């Protein structure tokens, strides 16, 4: 008898009839297995069939389905591990269709056709009325060796037929298995589909059907060569591969899901990329420099020991950012810690605030932290902000970061250039919080800045011993090494073959004269490298400027005369732009000359390699290598923060002067390119267009203090009166909707936009030319509302003098100018509008109604008093909340509710979403306000609003105490109306079992009809509250 390992065919029968049929077709029976795994509960029939050793098993009696079959198959593999082919052989239901009849006893084989299998699990397909059968799931394909055998057997049967019937007859001769023979043909009946019939006929055919299936299975094994089966993987091995593949797929899906979630978090937080600063600093660092800091005792104690905070403070240009790069490089060598960093950057507004820092640190920590609990804090913050649809506050960001940091073992945080932040006060407060937070003992913080007065408080926070001053001698040694390296290795110096005495002289004068300022040394080398002969270099060396300011003045003076205008224009844009400029933007700025007949000429575009030569040493070119190759665009910025400070102090770069230069450049460019091109052509061919469209409004407004403002007014009106250029500008940018990335054509008038921007002279000229002062269009609807939104009181006054309707409303928020001023808390504008005669009770559209309602819903009790004092109608109707009392009641502002009632507010005034104040307070669950309103005479059964009455509103939201109070005060338990028809239906839909019980106890009609769901029972059923359904049925609810 063969050993267990010699059985290669596994045969599973679902029922005893199939098991008997399979056994009859064995050529030889082998008896009991030589052994059986302790966990294997199967009963087997062993034998040989067509040269294969076959093990047959049957599902336990009375058990059916995939789960039972899987258990039997799993147990079989435990005892017979070498099984390579598994067959499921037995009886199935047939589904005949037009053109393909099926009769009892037919054999169906699981061979796919047209991507679909011939054998279905009963619930793997569906038929919808008047539509074809739909496959919803497929059984897996048989292995290739079986599919090939099926094809071979099919061809054989087509050519020669089969003798399954005679085989069955021979096997059943002299047998007691008469019920396995073929029944008479007359018993194979098909019934009309509209007649109810029993399944007795199919039972009569079961034995024969099982024999036919077994006969086919034996014939199939006869086609299979045993040696070929031996080369197939065992089923155990195949399952292992499937599991491995499934695990791989699962891991990939998990990774994809994780990456998708990370992308969502990144889009939500919008963290800046500090790696650009770190990489730039790393490139600037000369090998070996900064060792004085890395070997400093305090630094080592901070890195390795108990010291938790360090402040490196030094004057401008001393290489603090490069030192930060050195610190990061050293920290990267440490194990079992996290390193976070942020570089504040004067040239990029995305890297200048406390909020930006928190977002970057949070995102870095989320990516790098191995602890899922830590990441979970940011996930929760994301979810609590409507899954990224809302933005968190600075407080929430810090609380989240603090919780994430507290879980880590050790974290290093490196912050550079705090003095380049626009929110220094917030940073100082944050440092104080970090220092005194008991849960952040594992956090090691190092930060750099100049010793500015804003940071005078830091030594008292972290201790004077944790402040590191610049070691000038050590830094000067670094500078000397840096200078020597430049002289020996830079192409500009190597090509000059400088004599040794001159090299030594340069090292001494620049290395020793730098006074710890790397930036000064860098600039002097830039000047010397431009020398065309030894005499020029020696002369420059004899006339070195003593400080950075003198250095920058010399740099400005040395800009060639023929390129001076273009260079000054570029420096102006770089000094005032909120981000680095892209290469193509730079080229178009330099190619625009407003005084020329054709201000912009593509042939004036500077060659790439020539840009830096226009302002040597003052601008830097950045190549963002961290971005994908196709997205890399070289950018330009001022080479150092000290250059920006220097430029802003020069007469030629003051705000009015610079604004004139920027505005005229932008407007000249837009008029020139917008006059003859489509919006698509402009976006493709003129890379400065979008930036120019955004910059000029702000700078035109800032230029009004300049004597050259008439020049700006002329340029603005030239753009606006050029219809094509005006349309192009509006499609590039609309200042009243700055977040609209792809705005359509401008919706407002010329007067509207000049009023919004605040260009008084342009407004005067347009009005003099007959502009319609009340023309509607734009986000704020009219010129008056636009000017009011930006607090341009002088323009509002001018528009009113020219007949503007002071009470006009519409546009964003559907409000008037007075109401918008109130919403924005622009009290100067609000009081001005009142003095000019604005109607204090003017209707302002569906959203806000009137001024008193705005103040009431904003919880501004002082403004409520002010408005009432100015004669505002306490019962003025309109808006989302109907009236001020309803607004305050809905928001839960008790003090304002009391004041309004005291001033005569009608407690039962009807209107809007909640119908009345009582329903609003009941819906929101403000018990004390509900009590107050009832005390003041509110009608407990007042009808109206979305929920019909207060009791339904409170029942829907599940406020048991309010429901009890309303009933106690006489609320009609069966009152009809509103969304749910009655209170019982509302409570049933919400699943509030205790309220349902209370309402029924108080006499609620369990079968009351009406509302969205018809009855309480239907509402509870729809919402899936089975216990509520059971209670209602118990109380007599009818289906």
VOMI-309872 format. One line per 5 residues: number of its first residue (from 1); their letters; for each residue x, y, z of C-alpha. Coordinates in steps of 0.1 Angstrom, whole numbers. Layout:
N
NUM = A = X Y Z  ...;
This chain:
1039
1 = XXXXX = 0 0 0  14 35 -9  26 59 18  7 91 25  32 111 5;
6 = XXXXX = 25 91 -27  -11 104 -30  -12 132 -56  -49 136 -64  -73 149 -38;
11 = XXXXX = -110 143 -44  -137 160 -23  -174 150 -22  -200 172 -7  -225 146 3;
16 = XXXXX = -226 108 9  -241 101 -25  -211 117 -42  -187 99 -19  -202 65 -28;
21 = XXXXX = -201 73 -65  -164 83 -64  -155 51 -45  -172 29 -72  -148 43 -98;
26 = XXXXX = -116 34 -80  -96 8 -100  -81 -5 -68  -88 2 -31  -60 7 -7;
31 = XXXXX = -76 5 27  -69 29 57  -42 56 56  -8 46 71  -11 76 95;
36 = XXXXX = -34 106 101  -26 140 115  -40 146 150  -59 177 138  -74 158 108;
41 = XXXXX = -110 148 115  -117 136 79  -127 100 69  -110 88 37  -113 63 10;
46 = XXXXX = -80 56 -7  -72 39 -40  -58 41 -75  -75 55 -106  -61 56 -141;
51 = XXXXX = -25 52 -126  -29 80 -100  -31 75 -62  -63 92 -51  -75 102 -17;
56 = XXXXX = -113 108 -14  -129 127 15  -165 138 22  -179 168 41  -194 160 75;
61 = XXXXX = -230 150 73  -254 179 73  -226 205 66  -224 224 33  -207 254 18;
66 = XXXXX = -173 269 12  -163 269 48  -169 232 54  -152 223 21  -122 245 30;
71 = XXXXX = -119 227 64  -120 192 47  -93 203 21  -71 218 48  -73 186 69;
76 = XXXXX = -65 165 38  -33 185 32  -22 179 68  -22 141 63  -15 140 26;
81 = XXXXX = 10 168 20  20 157 -15  -15 162 -31  -10 183 -62  -44 184 -79;
86 = XXXXX = -77 189 -61  -111 179 -76  -145 189 -63  -168 163 -79  -205 161 -74;
91 = XXXXX = -240 174 -80  -251 209 -89  -281 228 -101  -285 235 -138  -296 268 -153;
96 = XXXXX = -308 263 -189  -311 292 -213  -320 299 -249  -297 280 -272  -281 260 -244;
101 = XXXXX = -305 235 -228  -294 216 -197  -310 183 -186  -307 163 -154  -275 141 -155;
106 = XXXXX = -256 165 -178  -219 171 -168  -207 207 -163  -170 213 -161  -154 244 -145;
111 = XXXXX = -137 256 -177  -137 293 -183  -152 308 -214  -151 345 -224  -135 353 -190;
116 = XXXXX = -163 336 -171  -165 302 -154  -191 275 -162  -195 266 -125  -208 293 -101;
121 = XXXXX = -212 293 -64  -250 300 -59  -245 337 -49  -218 345 -74  -242 358 -100;
126 = XXXXX = -275 377 -103  -303 383 -128  -321 416 -129  -355 417 -146  -352 422 -184;
131 = XXXXX = -314 423 -182  -288 395 -189  -273 374 -162  -245 392 -144  -214 375 -130;
136 = XXXXX = -206 391 -97  -177 368 -86  -157 340 -102  -143 308 -88  -106 306 -95;
141 = XXXXX = -94 290 -127  -81 254 -126  -44 249 -131  -31 248 -167  -25 210 -167;
146 = XXXXX = -62 204 -159  -74 229 -184  -53 212 -211  -67 178 -201  -103 191 -203;
151 = XXXXX = -96 204 -238  -81 171 -249  -110 151 -234  -136 174 -250  -120 169 -284;
156 = XXXXX = -119 131 -278  -156 131 -269  -166 152 -299  -148 128 -322  -156 94 -306;
161 = XXXXX = -184 101 -280  -182 87 -245  -194 55 -228  -201 69 -193  -236 53 -193;
166 = XXXXX = -222 18 -200  -194 22 -175  -220 31 -148  -241 1 -158  -211 -23 -154;
171 = XXXXX = -202 -8 -120  -238 -12 -108  -243 -48 -120  -250 -71 -91  -251 -40 -68;
176 = XXXXX = -276 -29 -43  -271 7 -55  -302 7 -78  -309 44 -69  -277 53 -87;
181 = XXXXX = -290 41 -121  -304 64 -147  -341 72 -140  -366 71 -168  -365 101 -192;
186 = XXXXX = -401 109 -184  -391 120 -149  -369 149 -163  -397 175 -162  -395 212 -168;
191 = XXXXX = -422 232 -151  -437 266 -160  -421 293 -139  -455 305 -126  -464 271 -111;
196 = XXXXX = -453 262 -75  -436 227 -75  -416 205 -52  -380 193 -58  -388 156 -57;
201 = XXXXX = -376 149 -92  -341 162 -86  -336 138 -57  -345 109 -79  -317 119 -103;
206 = XXXXX = -290 126 -76  -274 91 -76  -271 90 -114  -258 126 -115  -231 117 -90;
211 = XXXXX = -221 87 -110  -219 108 -142  -197 134 -125  -174 106 -111  -172 90 -145;
216 = XXXXX = -161 122 -161  -136 128 -134  -121 94 -139  -119 100 -177  -101 133 -170;
221 = XXXXX = -76 115 -148  -70 91 -176  -58 119 -198  -34 132 -172  0 116 -172;
226 = XXXXX = 11 108 -136  47 120 -143  33 153 -154  13 156 -122  45 150 -102;
231 = XXXXX = 60 182 -116  31 203 -104  35 222 -71  18 207 -41  -14 224 -31;
236 = XXXXX = 3 234 1  31 251 -19  6 268 -42  -13 281 -13  19 294 2;
241 = XXXXX = 27 312 -30  -8 327 -31  -5 338 5  29 353 -3  14 371 -33;
246 = XXXXX = -16 382 -13  6 395 15  27 414 -12  -5 428 -27  -18 437 8;
251 = XXXXX = 15 454 16  13 473 -16  -23 483 -11  -14 494 25  15 514 11;
256 = XXXXX = -7 530 -15  -33 539 10  -6 552 33  9 573 6  -25 586 -4;
261 = XXXXX = -32 596 32  2 613 34  -5 632 3  -38 644 18  -20 655 50;
266 = XXXXX = 6 673 30  -20 691 9  -38 700 41  -8 712 61  10 727 31;
271 = XXXXX = 44 724 48  73 743 33  104 723 23  133 732 45  156 708 26;
276 = XXXXX = 163 735 0  179 757 27  197 728 43  211 716 9  222 751 0;
281 = XXXXX = 239 756 33  256 722 29  269 732 -5  283 765 9  301 748 38;
286 = XXXXX = 338 744 33  351 711 45  363 713 81  347 746 90  324 748 120;
291 = XXXXX = 346 724 140  348 750 168  311 746 174  310 708 170  339 704 195;
296 = XXXXX = 325 729 219  318 715 254  283 729 256  274 715 222  286 681 231;
301 = XXXXX = 266 682 263  236 692 242  242 664 218  251 636 242  241 647 277;
306 = XXXXX = 216 665 298  218 699 282  185 704 264  186 739 248  212 759 230;
311 = XXXXX = 210 794 214  238 803 189  237 840 185  259 860 161  258 891 139;
316 = XXXXX = 247 890 103  269 872 78  288 850 103  277 817 88  250 806 112;
321 = XXXXX = 230 788 85  261 769 74  267 759 110  232 745 112  240 724 82;
326 = XXXXX = 270 711 100  249 703 131  224 684 110  252 664 93  265 653 127;
331 = XXXXX = 231 645 141  224 623 111  251 599 124  233 593 157  211 562 163;
336 = XXXXX = 177 558 179  166 594 176  146 617 154  160 650 139  136 678 128;
341 = XXXXX = 146 711 113  132 743 100  151 772 83  134 806 85  140 824 52;
346 = XXXXX = 137 861 44  131 854 7  102 830 11  70 839 29  61 802 34;
351 = XXXXX = 92 800 57  87 831 79  60 823 105  56 803 137  26 786 120;
356 = XXXXX = 47 775 91  74 761 114  48 740 133  34 726 101  68 716 89;
361 = XXXXX = 78 700 122  45 681 124  48 667 89  85 657 94  76 640 127;
366 = XXXXX = 47 622 111  69 608 83  98 599 105  82 586 137  80 548 140;
371 = XXXXX = 53 551 166  17 548 152  3 563 184  24 594 177  11 596 141;
376 = XXXXX = -24 591 154  -25 625 170  -21 642 136  -46 619 120  -71 629 147;
381 = XXXXX = -64 666 141  -70 660 104  -103 643 111  -114 670 136  -109 696 109;
386 = XXXXX = -135 680 86  -109 656 71  -88 684 59  -116 707 47  -108 732 76;
391 = XXXXX = -75 746 89  -63 741 125  -53 770 147  -18 776 159  -28 764 193;
396 = XXXXX = -41 732 179  -10 726 159  12 731 189  -9 708 211  -7 681 184;
401 = XXXXX = 30 685 180  35 685 218  16 652 221  35 636 192  69 647 207;
406 = XXXXX = 60 634 242  59 598 229  94 599 213  125 586 230  148 614 219;
411 = XXXXX = 142 642 194  166 669 182  151 701 167  173 725 147  159 759 139;
416 = XXXXX = 178 785 119  175 823 116  147 831 140  154 868 132  142 862 97;
421 = XXXXX = 107 853 110  78 877 108  64 863 141  93 867 166  70 872 196;
426 = XXXXX = 52 839 189  86 821 186  98 835 219  66 823 236  69 789 220;
431 = XXXXX = 105 785 232  94 794 267  66 767 265  91 741 252  115 748 280;
436 = XXXXX = 89 746 308  69 717 294  75 687 317  66 661 290  94 673 267;
441 = XXXXX = 125 664 287  136 642 257  135 672 233  169 688 225  164 722 208;
446 = XXXXX = 191 743 191  184 776 174  203 804 158  196 841 153  211 875 155;
451 = XXXXX = 210 891 190  179 911 183  159 928 211  129 906 204  150 877 218;
456 = XXXXX = 164 895 248  141 873 270  156 840 259  186 839 282  163 841 312;
461 = XXXXX = 142 812 297  170 788 289  198 801 312  227 822 301  249 791 302;
466 = XXXXX = 230 777 273  238 807 250  268 803 227  286 833 214  305 833 182;
471 = XXXXX = 342 824 186  357 850 164  392 836 164  379 802 154  356 816 128;
476 = XXXXX = 384 837 113  406 806 111  377 789 92  374 820 69  412 819 62;
481 = XXXXX = 409 782 53  379 789 31  397 818 13  427 797 6  406 769 -7;
486 = XXXXX = 388 792 -31  420 807 -44  434 772 -50  403 755 -64  380 781 -80;
491 = XXXXX = 381 782 -118  381 820 -117  412 822 -96  431 791 -109  430 804 -144;
496 = XXXXX = 447 836 -133  478 818 -120  482 842 -91  517 846 -77  523 831 -42;
501 = XXXXX = 528 865 -26  495 877 -38  477 846 -26  493 851 8  483 887 8;
506 = XXXXX = 447 879 0  445 853 27  459 876 53  438 907 44  405 889 38;
511 = XXXXX = 410 861 63  421 885 91  399 914 81  366 895 81  360 900 118;
516 = XXXXX = 341 867 119  319 876 89  319 849 62  296 870 41  321 899 40;
521 = XXXXX = 349 875 29  327 859 2  318 893 -13  355 904 -14  364 872 -32;
526 = XXXXX = 336 879 -57  351 913 -64  387 900 -67  376 872 -90  363 898 -115;
531 = XXXXX = 397 914 -118  411 913 -153  447 917 -144  471 916 -114  471 954 -111;
536 = XXXXX = 433 955 -107  434 927 -81  461 944 -61  443 977 -63  410 962 -51;
541 = XXXXX = 429 945 -23  443 979 -12  408 994 -12  388 967 6  355 980 22;
546 = XXXXX = 355 979 59  320 964 64  291 948 45  272 981 39  303 996 21;
551 = XXXXX = 307 963 3  271 964 -10  274 1001 -21  305 992 -41  286 963 -57;
556 = XXXXX = 257 986 -67  281 1012 -81  299 986 -102  268 974 -121  274 983 -157;
561 = XXXXX = 256 1014 -170  240 996 -200  224 970 -177  218 992 -147  181 998 -152;
566 = XXXXX = 174 961 -157  196 951 -127  179 977 -104  145 965 -115  154 929 -107;
571 = XXXXX = 168 938 -73  136 957 -65  114 927 -74  136 904 -54  136 927 -23;
576 = XXXXX = 98 930 -23  85 897 -37  72 872 -12  89 842 -29  120 835 -50;
581 = XXXXX = 116 844 -87  116 818 -114  143 820 -141  118 829 -169  102 855 -146;
586 = XXXXX = 136 871 -140  143 873 -178  110 890 -185  114 915 -157  148 925 -171;
591 = XXXXX = 133 926 -206  106 951 -197  113 988 -201  81 1009 -195  96 1040 -212;
596 = XXXXX = 101 1022 -246  74 1023 -273  72 985 -270  78 980 -233  84 943 -236;
601 = XXXXX = 105 927 -262  114 890 -262  147 899 -279  157 918 -247  155 886 -227;
606 = XXXXX = 189 881 -210  208 849 -216  206 825 -187  244 826 -179  244 864 -180;
611 = XXXXX = 218 871 -153  242 867 -124  267 891 -141  242 919 -139  243 919 -101;
616 = XXXXX = 275 900 -91  275 888 -55  240 902 -47  217 875 -62  219 838 -59;
621 = XXXXX = 206 811 -83  189 781 -67  184 747 -84  157 728 -64  171 693 -69;
626 = XXXXX = 147 678 -44  118 682 -69  111 657 -97  132 664 -128  104 678 -149;
631 = XXXXX = 93 702 -122  127 717 -116  129 753 -124  159 774 -114  150 803 -91;
636 = XXXXX = 167 835 -80  167 854 -47  189 879 -29  221 862 -19  217 871 18;
641 = XXXXX = 193 886 43  218 914 48  214 925 12  177 929 16  183 950 47;
646 = XXXXX = 208 971 29  186 977 -2  155 987 19  177 1014 35  186 1029 1;
651 = XXXXX = 166 1059 -13  162 1041 -46  145 1012 -28  120 1028 -4  84 1015 -5;
656 = XXXXX = 70 1044 -27  99 1043 -51  101 1006 -54  63 1003 -57  63 1028 -86;
661 = XXXXX = 90 1006 -103  72 973 -98  38 987 -108  49 1003 -140  69 973 -150;
666 = XXXXX = 39 949 -144  13 972 -161  35 978 -191  42 941 -195  5 932 -192;
671 = XXXXX = -7 958 -216  19 948 -241  14 910 -240  -24 911 -233  -33 933 -263;
676 = XXXXX = -26 907 -290  -28 873 -274  -53 848 -260  -52 838 -223  -38 804 -233;
681 = XXXXX = -10 821 -253  -2 845 -225  1 817 -199  24 797 -222  45 824 -238;
686 = XXXXX = 48 851 -211  59 836 -178  58 868 -159  21 874 -166  6 858 -136;
691 = XXXXX = 30 873 -111  26 907 -127  -12 904 -125  -9 897 -88  17 922 -78;
696 = XXXXX = 6 955 -94  -26 961 -73  -8 960 -40  21 981 -52  -1 1006 -70;
701 = XXXXX = -19 1012 -37  15 1016 -18  27 1040 -45  1 1066 -37  25 1085 -14;
706 = XXXXX = 48 1090 -44  49 1122 -65  48 1099 -95  14 1086 -87  -2 1103 -117;
711 = XXXXX = 20 1081 -138  5 1050 -121  -30 1063 -126  -24 1067 -163  -9 1032 -165;
716 = XXXXX = -38 1016 -146  -64 1032 -167  -45 1023 -199  -47 986 -188  -84 989 -179;
721 = XXXXX = -94 1007 -210  -77 983 -232  -105 957 -234  -83 928 -244  -56 935 -218;
726 = XXXXX = -83 940 -191  -99 907 -199  -65 889 -198  -56 905 -165  -90 894 -150;
731 = XXXXX = -84 858 -162  -50 858 -146  -59 873 -113  -88 890 -96  -78 909 -64;
736 = XXXXX = -112 905 -48  -109 867 -51  -72 860 -46  -76 823 -39  -93 817 -73;
741 = XXXXX = -65 800 -92  -82 801 -126  -107 830 -125  -129 837 -155  -133 871 -172;
746 = XXXXX = -135 900 -147  -170 903 -133  -167 938 -119  -164 972 -136  -133 994 -139;
751 = XXXXX = -147 1015 -111  -153 984 -90  -117 972 -92  -101 1007 -87  -123 1011 -56;
756 = XXXXX = -114 977 -42  -76 983 -47  -79 1018 -32  -67 1040 -62  -84 1073 -54;
761 = XXXXX = -71 1092 -84  -83 1065 -108  -117 1065 -91  -120 1103 -95  -111 1101 -131;
766 = XXXXX = -136 1072 -139  -164 1091 -121  -156 1122 -140  -159 1102 -172  -194 1090 -162;
771 = XXXXX = -188 1056 -147  -220 1040 -132  -214 1044 -95  -239 1016 -86  -229 991 -114;
776 = XXXXX = -232 956 -100  -207 928 -105  -177 913 -87  -174 894 -55  -186 923 -34;
781 = XXXXX = -213 934 -58  -206 971 -61  -178 997 -59  -191 1009 -26  -191 975 -10;
786 = XXXXX = -157 967 -25  -142 999 -11  -159 993 23  -145 957 25  -110 971 23;
791 = XXXXX = -116 1000 47  -109 1027 20  -130 1054 38  -118 1081 15  -131 1062 -16;
796 = XXXXX = -164 1053 2  -169 1090 9  -161 1098 -27  -186 1073 -41  -213 1085 -17;
801 = XXXXX = -207 1120 -28  -213 1108 -64  -246 1092 -56  -238 1057 -46  -266 1038 -29;
806 = XXXXX = -254 1034 7  -278 1005 14  -271 985 -17  -266 948 -8  -256 916 -26;
811 = XXXXX = -224 898 -36  -205 877 -11  -226 870 19  -255 890 3  -249 919 27;
816 = XXXXX = -247 957 26  -215 977 30  -226 985 66  -232 949 75  -199 937 59;
821 = XXXXX = -180 963 80  -197 948 111  -189 912 100  -152 922 96  -152 942 128;
826 = XXXXX = -142 973 109  -156 997 134  -142 1028 119  -159 1020 86  -191 1009 104;
831 = XXXXX = -194 1042 123  -186 1062 92  -214 1045 72  -239 1052 100  -229 1089 100;
836 = XXXXX = -234 1090 63  -270 1077 67  -268 1039 63  -300 1023 74  -292 1004 106;
841 = XXXXX = -321 980 99  -314 976 62  -322 940 50  -290 923 40  -301 891 23;
846 = XXXXX = -310 856 35  -278 848 53  -275 876 78  -307 896 77  -296 928 94;
851 = XXXXX = -269 944 115  -285 935 149  -288 898 138  -251 898 128  -241 912 162;
856 = XXXXX = -264 888 181  -250 857 163  -215 869 168  -219 872 206  -209 908 205;
861 = XXXXX = -230 922 233  -213 956 232  -223 960 196  -258 948 203  -261 975 230;
866 = XXXXX = -246 1001 205  -270 992 178  -300 992 201  -288 1025 214  -287 1038 178;
871 = XXXXX = -323 1028 173  -320 993 157  -354 975 156  -351 947 181  -378 927 161;
876 = XXXXX = -365 933 126  -372 903 105  -352 885 78  -321 864 74  -312 828 82;
881 = XXXXX = -324 832 118  -354 853 112  -346 878 139  -319 887 165  -336 868 193;
886 = XXXXX = -337 835 173  -301 840 163  -288 845 199  -310 816 211  -297 793 184;
891 = XXXXX = -261 801 193  -266 798 230  -257 834 240  -278 838 271  -266 873 280;
896 = XXXXX = -277 886 246  -310 868 248  -317 885 281  -308 919 267  -330 915 236;
901 = XXXXX = -359 904 257  -353 933 281  -354 957 251  -387 943 239  -379 914 216;
906 = XXXXX = -411 894 207  -406 860 223  -429 843 198  -418 861 167  -420 837 137;
911 = XXXXX = -396 832 108  -369 814 90  -353 779 97  -364 773 133  -397 791 132;
916 = XXXXX = -392 808 166  -366 812 193  -379 784 215  -375 758 187  -340 771 179;
921 = XXXXX = -329 768 216  -346 734 219  -329 721 188  -294 732 200  -300 720 235;
926 = XXXXX = -297 752 255  -317 743 285  -313 776 304  -324 796 273  -354 774 269;
931 = XXXXX = -364 780 305  -360 817 301  -381 819 269  -409 799 285  -408 822 315;
936 = XXXXX = -411 852 292  -442 837 276  -430 816 247  -457 795 232  -447 759 239;
941 = XXXXX = -468 747 209  -459 774 185  -459 760 149  -434 767 121  -399 761 111;
946 = XXXXX = -381 730 99  -392 708 128  -427 721 132  -425 728 169  -400 728 198;
951 = XXXXX = -409 693 211  -401 677 177  -368 696 175  -357 685 210  -368 649 204;
956 = XXXXX = -349 647 172  -316 659 188  -322 636 219  -323 663 246  -343 644 272;
961 = XXXXX = -344 672 298  -357 697 274  -384 672 262  -394 667 298  -396 704 304;
966 = XXXXX = -416 711 272  -441 683 281  -443 696 316  -452 731 302  -480 717 281;
971 = XXXXX = -464 707 248  -489 687 227  -473 652 224  -492 645 192  -487 679 175;
976 = XXXXX = -482 675 138  -459 693 113  -423 696 103  -399 672 88  -409 642 110;
981 = XXXXX = -446 649 113  -445 645 151  -421 642 181  -424 604 183  -413 599 147;
986 = XXXXX = -384 623 153  -372 605 184  -376 571 167  -355 582 137  -328 594 161;
991 = XXXXX = -329 561 181  -335 579 214  -352 550 232  -358 568 265  -375 597 248;
996 = XXXXX = -396 573 227  -407 556 260  -415 590 276  -435 602 246  -455 570 245;
1001 = XXXXX = -461 572 283  -474 608 277  -499 595 252  -481 598 218  -501 580 191;
1006 = XXXXX = -479 551 181  -495 549 146  -497 587 139  -492 593 102  -472 621 85;
1011 = XXXXX = -437 634 81  -409 622 58  -412 585 69  -449 582 73  -448 568 108;
1016 = XXXXX = -425 563 138  -421 526 130  -410 534 94  -386 560 107  -370 537 132;
1021 = XXXXX = -367 509 106  -352 533 81  -325 544 106  -318 508 117  -328 510 154;
1026 = XXXXX = -341 475 159  -348 480 197  -369 510 189  -388 490 163  -394 462 188;
1031 = XXXXX = -407 487 214  -430 504 189  -444 470 178  -449 460 214  -469 493 219;
1036 = XXXX = -492 484 190  -475 500 160  -489 486 128  -467 477 99;
